[in-house]
Amino acid sequence: MEYIVSARKYRPMSFDTVVGQSALTTTLKNAVKSGKLAHAYLFCGPRGVGKTTCARIFAKAINCQNPTAEGEACGECESCQSFNEQRSLNIFELDAASNNSVEHIKTLMEQTRIPPQVGKYKVFIIDEVHMLSTAAFNAFLKTLEEPPAHVIFILATTEKHKILPTILSRCQIYDFERMTVQNTINHLKEVAEKEGIGYEEEALAVIAEKADGGMRDALSIFDQAASFCQGNITYKKVIEDLNVLDAEYYFRIVDLSINNNVSELMVLLNDIIGKGFDGGLLIQGLAKHVRNVLMAKDPQTLPLLEVSEQQSVRYQEQAKKADTRFLYQALRLMNQCDLGYRTSSNKRLLVELTLIEIAQITQADDGASSGRKPRRLKNLFKNLMAAPRPSTQPEMKPAPQVAAAVGVIRGERKEEREEKKEERGEKKEKLSLSGITSSWKNLRSQGQPSKMQILPGTIEESGEKKEERKPFTQDELELQWMSMCNRMPQRLSGIGARMKNMNPMIVTPPSEGKIPAVEVVVPNEIIKTEMDAIKGSILKTLQIYLHNSDITLSLRVAEKQEQEKVLTRGQQLEVMGQQNKSVVNLCKALDLILA
């Protein structure tokens, strides 16, 4: 005996046997009973929900010579018999996916001129009508607008948005719905009973969820599971055959997350990945599970669960243990993980971090005194963190000179600091020289300022006065000048970059009986004005780092003959070649050209 798959064997032959489309079938039956038939119908919806099947049933009922009182075809007249035996001359089916050219549509339009031999109407069923080309649509448009009285068109498509608006406006549109999980389970039960196959309702629920609202897909998966299970469809065998992650894992993940058990959660994740399941699919399935738990918390949203009755009870039990805030934040974290999973270079780490964060939602913050939640991971392994760790670094206290310099960087003047002390009720006291225990040499050994922000008066403010007259050389001057430019704060980065190109010169050397003088030649008046504003800071910095408090600084605009000519890249290469013949030889050997 020839084997027929369930999707064909149990294909509905009447409106009453169509599953999940009661509103549409009732409308079509009423149209047959009243005789008020349109000349064009459009059946649209997802795959496997009964569009083509309803089109055939409707075409059969239209031409039935003795329709029933409910609008169904009798199945006994010549028209019904010829349809059942696939020899009817009044019903034509066209697959627009493979017959989408203008010639195919013109051939079809020529057939509309011939009246029916048996019955009242000629019915043309065009499946996947959205595949027609634009030229074919235009050729079809005129006939669709004014067809012969004996012609009825039934169009079926899964993508209504691809059909021209001029076609849509001339059709009665019927939108088919996706099959609900419960409707699919009930239909699979009927098929299993007719085939004599044993089943578990949870197994049929897995098949229904896998079908994603398509009855044809559900029947195909049912046949596959029946072959694997050899006549007894069980839950364990179905998830093994379909490679579906057991829902028990999702329940365990949520329970472990509520109890903040990160260690077992990581072991469970490793077990899941070890069985070959993708981390992205795990996150998607877990998000769907958490969504179902959230829906199960409220009796009003409980009907939104598309699961079996046994699963619904388990969701309600877990919903009692899970806090609503936990479920909301878990969904948000999993949604972020799902969005970034494809672009992540370390996908497993992303999944692990997501599960760790979910497990921390209900965990108390570790010493967070402020109202704002700290953006860091909490202590996951408290037993390891309980023992105090010895400090490996000695406590560092800033030198008084550094503290004074930092105070100047923040823009706090002496008067402002004194006002703050008065507001705190502190008594102003002047530092005496006897209270200073470190000399300036000791202060330098402890630490030097990190920014070139030493202003005139800083030493006097800290209570110390320094008198040093150590000699220095031109090299030391240039070194400290460059170091000072590198320590410039961000707001002075522009002038600091220009100062790096300047060469300070010792005009008067630091010898006995003479005051050392340093001169800096600047390119123009604009730069000189900018440097005059910070001249005091520059001078004080040079005095401190060159250990000579008698240094004087003067700024002078360069004369025309002193200004350096800016060379182009070609001129620079030419100068380099004049200074070093090896550069010229290298360019010739490698045939180099300056780009």
Salt bridges, closest charged atoms under 4 A:
ASP16 OD1 - LYS29 NZ 3.09
GLU78 OE2 - ARG87 NH1 3.17
GLU85 OE1 - ARG87 NE 2.53
GLU93 OE2 - ARG56 NE 2.67
GLU128 OE1 - HIS130 ND1 3.63
GLU145 OE2 - ARG170 NH2 3.47
GLU159 OE2 - HIS130 NE2 3.98
GLU159 OE1 - HIS161 NE2 3.88
GLU159 OE1 - LYS162 NZ 2.75
ASP175 OD1 - LYS160 NZ 3.41
GLU195 OE2 - LYS9 NZ 2.98
GLU201 OE1 - LYS189 NZ 3.80
ASP212 OD1 - ARG178 NH2 3.00
ASP217 OD2 - ARG47 NH2 2.99
GLU248 OE1 - ARG314 NH1 2.73
ASP255 OD1 - LYS321 NZ 3.23
GLU352 OE2 - ARG348 NE 3.07
ASP365 OD1 - LYS378 NZ 3.53
GLU412 OE2 - LYS420 NZ 3.28
GLU422 OE2 - LYS428 NZ 3.46
GLU426 OE2 - ARG424 NE 3.08
GLU461 OE1 - ARG417 NH2 3.45
GLU467 OE1 - ARG469 NH2 3.69
GLU468 OE1 - ARG444 NH2 2.91
GLU468 OE1 - LYS466 NZ 1.36
GLU468 OE1 - HIS547 ND1 3.74
GLU519 OE2 - ARG556 NE 3.17
GLU530 OE1 - ARG498 NH1 3.69
ASP532 OD2 - LYS528 NZ 3.26
ASP550 OD2 - ARG469 NE 2.53
GLU562 OE1 - ARG556 NH1 3.03
